């Protein structure tokens, strides 16, 4: 009991592998690489959010930024004295002859550019990276018409702008799916950040009687864009599209007239009816002021795409980023193409359904159609304050 422990060794001896070991500091090179990687991640994150203002001017580069806005609304022209001078026409949606029924059904079929709205829009790589950012909004601007006027080209050109986000498919909400509600409609839209514009295009809205009131009920501030084209050329293009789907339909000449010997034009045929722009515009002006509508020339969209896009960007309050350096003219197709499309480094032209060769039409039929459309064209020039030169 009283014996004293001797010697210098401790009472308990623990093996060395049980004792805590001191960590060797990481090599300086490894620490520097880790720090460099962290800085690179932060720089990349900041770059994606802040470089749009300085980099978006590069052709076809789509970045999610916001440009400066300045609204340029053209003054509304005063109504002319001949506001009610238009001939009265009976608009019927049901063809009056069995021959006309076939092309009407063909025109109602879904075209490649009218794919299901549920089909996802093709995002750019940067859009995909930030897919969780932003929120879905109801559109602030809508391309409402017209069919075969150049609406697809305009939308594709506008999507190059970093402050424009648009759904690719035609939603057809205000003409076919209105009963599904605004929540369903909003869910079709792409996500946007602050300062960006949400857009869609459905050309049949312009000739749908219920569409003006429905869009106004959604928002009275909605900006409306109408791409118009020589109504005679537009009618032939419309017929050409139907002919590509139904080669057995009657000739353009037989569908144009109710009674050819009497020169009576069949205005119940949609290919003819759509081109009476003044009659359709009257409905829209009951719900929207003229300053909220922009009329784009389909002819100038081909001959001077940058000029027309400049007008559209001003109308939408966007910085003029899309310029002539974004386009080149494709001689084979006969219309302008993008040097670089949204989210791509390659040139982009519209698909094979665009730029079809028109069939030869009897010159006498073309002349009679021009005579028919002339008073409506002149009234349309007066209502829009712009002479499109179709006469």
C-alpha positions in Angstrom: 0.0 0.0 0.0 2.7 2.5 1.0 5.1 1.4 -1.7 6.1 4.2 -3.9 6.1 3.9 -7.7 9.5 4.4 -9.1 10.8 5.1 -12.5 10.0 7.8 -15.0 7.4 5.9 -17.0 3.7 6.9 -16.6 1.2 4.7 -14.8 -0.8 4.0 -17.9 0.8 3.5 -21.3 -1.5 4.1 -24.4 -0.4 2.9 -27.9 0.5 5.7 -30.3 -2.3 4.9 -32.7 -4.9 5.8 -30.1 -3.4 9.2 -29.4 -4.8 12.2 -31.5 -2.6 13.0 -34.5 -1.9 16.5 -35.6 -3.2 17.3 -39.2 -0.6 18.3 -41.6 -1.5 21.7 -43.3 -2.6 21.3 -46.9 0.1 22.2 -49.5 0.0 25.9 -50.5 -0.7 24.9 -54.2 -3.8 23.0 -53.2 -5.2 25.9 -51.2 -4.6 28.3 -54.0 -6.4 26.0 -56.5 -9.4 25.8 -54.2 -9.5 29.5 -53.8 -9.2 30.1 -57.5 -12.0 27.7 -58.2 -14.3 29.4 -55.7 -13.5 32.8 -57.3 -14.2 31.4 -60.7 -17.7 30.2 -59.6 -18.5 33.6 -58.2 -17.3 35.4 -61.3 -19.3 33.1 -63.6 -22.5 33.7 -61.5 -22.0 37.5 -61.7 -21.2 37.3 -65.4 -24.5 35.6 -66.2 -26.5 38.3 -64.5 -24.6 41.4 -65.4 -23.1 41.1 -68.8 -26.3 41.3 -70.9 -26.1 45.1 -71.1 -22.6 45.1 -72.7 -22.7 41.8 -74.5 -26.2 41.6 -76.0 -25.3 43.6 -79.0 -23.4 40.7 -80.4 -25.5 39.0 -83.1 -27.7 36.3 -81.9 -26.4 36.2 -78.3 -29.3 35.7 -75.9 -28.6 36.8 -72.3 -31.1 37.3 -69.6 -30.6 41.0 -68.9 -32.6 44.2 -69.1 -32.2 47.0 -71.4 -33.2 50.6 -71.1 -36.8 51.4 -72.1 -38.4 54.4 -73.6 -41.9 54.1 -74.9 -42.5 55.6 -78.3 -46.2 55.5 -79.1 -47.3 56.9 -82.4 -50.2 59.5 -82.3 -53.6 58.2 -83.2 -54.8 59.5 -86.5 -58.1 61.4 -86.6 -60.9 59.4 -88.2 -61.6 60.4 -91.7 -65.0 61.6 -93.0 -65.5 58.4 -94.9 -65.4 56.2 -91.8 -68.6 54.5 -92.8 -68.0 54.4 -96.6 -67.0 50.7 -96.6 -69.3 48.4 -98.5 -71.3 46.1 -96.2 -70.3 42.5 -96.4 -71.9 39.4 -94.9 -69.2 37.4 -93.1 -70.0 33.7 -92.9 -67.8 31.0 -91.5 -69.7 28.2 -93.2 -68.7 27.7 -96.9 -71.7 28.1 -99.3 -70.6 25.3 -101.6 -69.4 21.8 -101.1 -66.3 22.7 -103.1 -65.4 25.3 -100.5 -65.9 23.0 -97.6 -62.7 20.9 -98.2 -60.2 23.8 -98.1 -61.9 25.2 -95.0 -61.5 22.0 -93.2 -57.8 21.8 -94.3 -57.2 25.3 -93.1 -58.5 24.4 -89.7 -56.0 21.6 -89.4 -53.0 22.1 -87.2 -50.0 23.4 -89.0 -46.4 22.8 -87.9 -46.1 26.2 -86.3 -49.4 25.6 -84.5 -48.2 22.7 -82.4 -49.6 21.9 -79.0 -49.1 24.7 -76.5 -47.9 22.2 -74.0 -44.8 21.5 -76.1 -41.9 23.0 -74.2 -40.2 26.0 -75.7 -36.6 25.4 -76.8 -34.5 27.3 -74.2 -31.0 28.6 -74.8 -28.2 27.2 -72.6 -28.2 30.3 -70.4 -32.0 30.2 -70.1 -31.7 26.6 -69.1 -29.1 27.5 -66.5 -31.4 30.1 -65.0 -34.6 28.1 -65.5 -35.4 28.3 -61.8 -35.2 32.1 -61.8 -38.0 34.6 -62.5 -41.7 33.9 -62.7 -44.4 33.2 -65.3 -46.4 36.3 -66.3 -49.3 36.9 -68.6 -48.1 38.4 -71.8 -47.6 42.2 -72.0 -47.5 42.1 -75.8 -49.2 39.8 -78.3 -48.8 39.3 -82.1 -52.4 38.9 -83.1 -52.2 38.6 -86.9 -52.3 38.0 -89.6 -52.1 34.5 -90.9 -49.5 34.2 -93.7 -48.4 37.7 -93.1 -44.9 37.0 -91.5 -45.8 36.5 -87.9 -43.5 33.5 -87.4 -40.5 35.5 -88.8 -41.2 38.5 -86.6 -41.4 36.3 -83.5 -38.2 34.5 -84.3 -36.4 37.8 -84.9 -37.7 39.3 -81.7 -36.5 36.3 -79.6 -33.0 37.3 -80.3 -33.5 40.3 -78.0 -32.4 39.6 -74.4 -35.4 41.4 -72.9 -38.0 39.4 -74.9 -39.2 36.0 -73.7 -41.8 34.3 -75.9 -43.6 30.9 -76.0 -42.7 29.1 -79.2 -46.0 27.4 -79.9 -49.2 29.3 -80.7 -51.4 29.1 -77.5 -54.7 29.8 -79.3 -56.1 30.8 -75.8 -58.4 33.7 -76.8 -60.0 31.8 -79.7 -60.0 28.1 -78.8 -59.1 27.5 -75.2 -60.6 30.5 -73.3 -62.6 28.2 -71.1 -59.4 26.8 -69.6 -58.8 30.1 -67.7 -56.0 32.6 -67.3 -54.1 30.4 -64.8 -53.7 27.7 -67.6 -52.7 30.4 -70.0 -50.1 31.9 -67.7 -48.6 28.5 -67.1 -47.8 28.2 -70.9 -45.6 31.3 -70.7 -41.8 31.2 -70.2 -40.2 32.5 -67.0 -39.1 36.1 -67.1 -36.9 38.3 -64.9 -37.7 41.9 -63.9 -37.5 44.2 -67.0 -38.3 41.4 -69.5 -41.4 41.2 -71.7 -43.5 38.1 -72.1 -44.9 37.6 -75.6 -47.0 35.2 -77.6 -48.3 35.0 -81.2 -51.5 33.6 -82.5 -52.5 35.1 -85.9 -56.1 33.9 -85.8 -56.8 36.4 -83.0 -57.1 39.2 -85.4 -60.2 37.7 -87.2 -61.8 36.2 -84.0 -64.7 38.4 -82.9 -64.4 37.6 -79.2 -60.6 38.1 -79.0 -60.6 41.9 -78.6 -62.9 41.9 -75.6 -61.2 38.9 -74.0 -57.7 40.4 -74.3 -59.0 43.7 -72.9 -60.5 41.9 -70.0 -57.1 40.3 -69.2 -55.3 43.7 -69.4 -56.3 46.9 -71.1 -52.6 47.8 -71.3 -51.7 44.9 -73.6 -49.7 46.0 -76.6 -50.9 44.4 -79.9 -48.8 43.8 -83.0 -50.3 43.1 -86.4 -48.2 41.9 -89.3 -50.0 42.7 -92.6 -49.3 41.9 -96.2 -50.8 42.7 -99.6 -54.2 40.9 -99.2 -54.1 39.4 -102.7 -50.6 37.9 -102.2 -51.7 36.8 -98.7 -54.7 35.0 -100.1 -52.6 33.1 -102.6 -50.1 32.2 -99.9 -53.0 31.0 -97.7 -54.3 28.8 -100.6 -50.8 27.5 -101.3 -50.5 26.3 -97.7 -53.8 24.5 -97.9 -52.9 23.0 -101.3 -49.7 21.5 -99.8 -51.9 19.5 -97.4 -54.8 18.8 -99.7 -53.6 18.5 -103.3 -57.2 17.6 -104.5 -58.8 20.9 -103.5 -60.5 23.1 -106.2 -58.5 25.8 -108.0 -57.9 29.2 -106.5 -60.0 30.8 -109.2 -63.1 28.6 -108.5 -62.9 29.3 -104.8 -62.5 33.0 -105.2 -65.9 33.7 -106.9 -69.5 32.9 -106.0 -70.3 33.9 -109.5 -67.3 34.5 -111.8 -69.3 35.8 -114.7 -70.9 38.4 -112.5 -67.5 39.1 -110.7 -69.0 38.3 -107.2 -66.2 37.6 -104.8 -66.9 34.9 -102.2 -66.2 36.7 -98.9 -67.2 33.6 -96.9 -63.9 31.9 -97.9 -61.5 32.6 -95.1 -58.6 33.2 -97.6 -60.5 36.2 -98.9 -62.1 37.3 -95.6 -58.9 37.6 -93.6 -57.5 40.2 -96.0 -60.4 42.7 -95.4 -58.2 44.2 -92.7 -60.3 47.4 -92.1 -63.4 45.4 -91.1 -61.5 43.4 -88.6 -59.7 46.4 -87.2 -62.9 48.2 -86.4 -63.6 45.5 -83.8 -60.2 46.0 -82.1 -60.5 49.8 -82.0 -63.7 49.4 -79.9 -61.5 47.9 -77.1 -58.0 49.3 -77.6 -56.7 52.8 -78.5 -54.8 53.1 -81.7 -51.6 53.9 -79.8 -51.5 50.4 -78.4 -51.4 48.8 -81.8 -48.5 48.5 -84.2 -48.9 47.5 -87.8 -45.8 45.8 -89.3 -45.4 45.6 -93.1 -44.8 42.0 -94.1 -43.2 43.2 -97.3 -40.7 45.4 -95.4 -40.0 42.6 -93.0 -38.4 40.9 -96.0 -36.8 43.9 -97.7 -35.7 45.7 -94.5 -36.0 43.4 -91.5 -33.7 45.6 -89.3 -35.8 48.7 -90.1 -39.1 47.0 -89.1 -37.5 45.4 -86.0 -36.4 48.9 -85.0 -40.0 50.1 -85.1 -41.1 47.1 -83.1 -38.4 47.5 -80.4 -39.4 51.2 -80.0 -43.1 50.3 -79.7 -42.3 47.7 -77.0 -40.1 50.2 -75.2 -37.0 48.1 -75.8 -33.4 49.2 -76.4 -32.5 48.8 -80.1 -30.3 45.7 -79.9 -31.5 43.8 -83.0 -29.9 45.6 -86.0 -28.9 44.8 -89.6 -25.8 42.9 -88.5 -28.2 40.1 -87.2 -29.5 39.3 -90.7 -28.4 37.9 -94.0 -30.5 37.4 -97.1 -31.0 33.8 -98.2 -31.3 33.9 -102.0 -32.6 30.3 -102.2 -35.5 30.9 -99.9 -36.0 34.5 -100.9 -36.2 36.1 -97.4 -33.8 37.1 -94.6 -32.4 34.7 -92.1 -30.7 35.1 -88.7 -26.9 34.9 -88.6 -27.3 33.3 -85.2 -30.6 32.2 -83.7 -31.5 32.2 -80.0 -29.4 29.8 -78.1 -27.4 28.8 -81.1 -24.1 29.7 -82.8 -25.4 28.7 -86.3 -27.3 30.6 -88.9 -31.1 30.0 -88.8 -33.8 30.2 -91.5 -37.4 29.4 -91.1 -38.5 25.9 -92.0 -39.5 24.4 -95.4 -43.1 25.4 -94.8 -42.1 29.0 -95.3 -41.4 30.5 -98.7 -43.4 27.9 -100.8 -43.6 28.6 -104.5 -47.1 30.0 -105.4 -49.1 28.4 -108.2 -49.8 30.5 -111.3 -53.0 32.4 -110.9 -55.1 33.7 -113.8 -54.1 37.4 -114.1 -57.7 38.4 -114.6 -58.6 36.9 -111.2 -55.7 38.8 -109.6 -56.9 42.0 -111.2 -60.5 41.5 -110.0 -59.2 40.8 -106.5 -57.2 44.0 -106.5 -60.3 45.9 -107.5 -62.2 44.2 -104.7 -59.7 45.0 -102.0 -58.8 48.5 -103.1 -61.5 50.4 -101.0 -60.8 48.3 -98.0 -57.0 48.9 -98.3 -57.5 52.7 -98.6 -59.7 52.6 -95.5 -57.1 50.6 -93.7 -54.4 53.1 -94.6 -56.5 55.8 -93.1 -57.3 53.9 -89.9 -53.6 53.1 -89.3 -52.1 56.3 -90.6 -49.8 54.3 -92.9 -49.9 53.7 -96.7 -48.6 50.2 -97.3 -48.5 50.7 -101.1 -50.6 47.6 -102.1 -52.4 49.6 -104.8 
